[in-house]
Amino acid sequence: MIVRSLVLVLGALSIFPGNVAAEAPWEVNTPICTVKRELCQSHPKPRVAVFVSQRYVGPAGQLEETVSFMAKSDTPYKPKRRRSSDNGRTWSVFEPIPEIVTHVNGTRICWTPLPMIYDPSSKALVAVWLRQTKHKGTYYNHCFIRLSRDFGHTWGEPQLLHYEEGADFDPKDPFNPDFLNHNVAYFPTNLYLRRDGSLLLSLSCCNVPDDAPDLNPQNIRPGFKGVPAHGRNGGAITCVGRWDADSDQYTWTASNVVWVPRHVSSRGLSEPTAAELVDGRLLTIYRCSNVYLKPEHHQPGRKRYSISTDGDQ
């Protein structure tokens, strides 16, 4: 049937050769705007990269663009930002913003917003903030939710994302072991707005349960400096957030922790990206790493995924 239809079409084209010619798309669809290329920021010197990111921060084309420099992995400096209220057609002048990485009394602290989304339910910009603390040579990651009512100019109080027992962050006691060692998590790559209005995100570098099997029976290096080799923080979770107008904050439900052994992915389940499928199931895709793995492990770089069929758990 398909072949026959194709023959008929070809036959028609051969009989009416005038139908073959058609106007080019750009002659039919006139441009809606003019796009030009320009240099946003040149690198200041060799071996220093320019890091640029752009995101929507409002419901009607409000954009924010940040620019910083990077000479060392995960250590941007001299950040600045500019804004657009007309979907990028015009921009404000750049303004400096606080440093993402600071050193307070010899302790390295990273405090930065990463994925964010405007949520019509709360009428706020919702962002996941990462707090990374390097304490006595070990890195501790924790993720917080913060809201902005003015498109990211200012932010509300941080809300720690919990998936296990443990202390909340106390600025008067930032190195409390009950905080540092619990609810550790690294930021997701996206915040996803579901059809029912709830928010979806996935976190990596999470603690697996204490009664889980040994995640690193072959004693493989974890792939990051300052990360314990035992591999207990190689898991991942998915969280669903629902806006609670009475408390003026989100209520978050955390799933069970999923994980793979270090000889399957030396860095655990990284860079999770979450989405909702058309049938309502939840999908999370992870990047796995084979750094420090030996050929006999037979583990090329792969993507792995997990699926939830109950919507939350």
C-alpha positions, 0 to 999 in steps of 0.5 A: 500500500505504501509503495503503491501510493509512492508510485502514484505520487511520483507518477503525478509529479512526472505528469505535472512537472510544474508541481515540483517547483515550490517557493522556498520556506523563507519566501513563504514564511517571512521572518518574525525577528532579526537574529544577529551574532555577537560576542558576549564575553571573551576569555580574559587569558589562556586556560580560563573559560567563560561560563554562560547560562540562561534561564526563564525566571518568570511566566511572561518571557522574563529571562536571566543570563549569568556569566562567570569565569572558570579556571578550575573545575566547579569553581566559577568566579566574578559572576555577573548577570543581566535581565530581559523582560521581553524574551531576550529581545533587549537586555539590561546592563550586566551587574555583579552578583555575590561569589558562588564559592567563598572561603570562610575561616579556611572552609570552602563553601559553595552556595548557588541556585541551579535548576529553577522554574516558575510555578503558577501554583505558588506564583513564585520562581522555585529553585534548587540551591546547592550548599557544598561544604568542604570540611576537614578534606571531605565534601558534603552536599545538601540541596535546599528549596528557595522561592523568589517573588520578584523573578530572582532578585531576592530569595526566601528562606531555604528549605532543606530537602529531607529523605532521611532523619537528620538535623536541619542546617543551623548557621550557628553550627554549620559543621554539626555532624548530624547535618553534614552526614545526613540528607546529603544530595547533589543538585538535579539537572531540571525541575519538572512541572507535572500535569497535576501541578506538582513539581518533580526533581531528582537528586544524586549523591544520596545516602543509601540505607544502612542495611543495603548491600556493600556498594563497593565490594571491589574497593574502587575509587569513587572518582572524586577527591574528598569523597569516601570510598565506601560508596554509601553516597552513590544513590539517587532519589526522586522527589515530588513537591506540592504547593501548600498555600496554608503553610506558604511552602511546598510539601516534598515527598521523597522516593526510595533510594536507588543505586548501582555498585561502584564497579557498575558506575564509579561515581554512582548515579549522577546528573539525574533528569526527571520527567513524566510520561504520557501514561503518568509514570515518572522517569529519571535518567542518570549518567554513569561513569567508568572512571577508574574502572578496569577493562574487565568491568565491561562498563562503557559510559552509559545512561541508566534509568528508573521508573515509578509507577505509583506517581510518588514513591 
